[in-house]
Amino acid sequence: MLRLLSTSILCLGLITTGCATTKKLASKVNIGSSDTPLQQVLKERPDLRKDSATVEIRQFFNSVESPTAAQVKVTETGLKDDSVRSMRTIYSFKLVDGDWKKIDTEKSYQCMRSKNTKAFQKAKCS
């Protein structure tokens, strides 16, 4: 019984330590009063939650400790347009005076029928 109790306490300690580390990292990313880059993209694109068959969202930072730049890459697959296999949108952000500001948005398409069906291109599919 004592072993079970001590193991439970040890596991609980490890779990709370992990949560504290995650909170520290999150506080470094969400520095000022603005939302994180990912939160801003989700607010701008509420359609991502219901319109696409498959959505992959990835958030990247230039540094773990004190990030100053970020990208959110959204890849949508299973679109209604049968000429498009996937659509990728890359949102670029920069940390300005403690707030994340969107500085660029770049769209690219992976076509079903073209010379290269594996690569993304900036031109719309036909």
Order of alpha helices (4+ residues) and beta strands (2+ residues): alpha-alpha-beta-beta-beta-beta
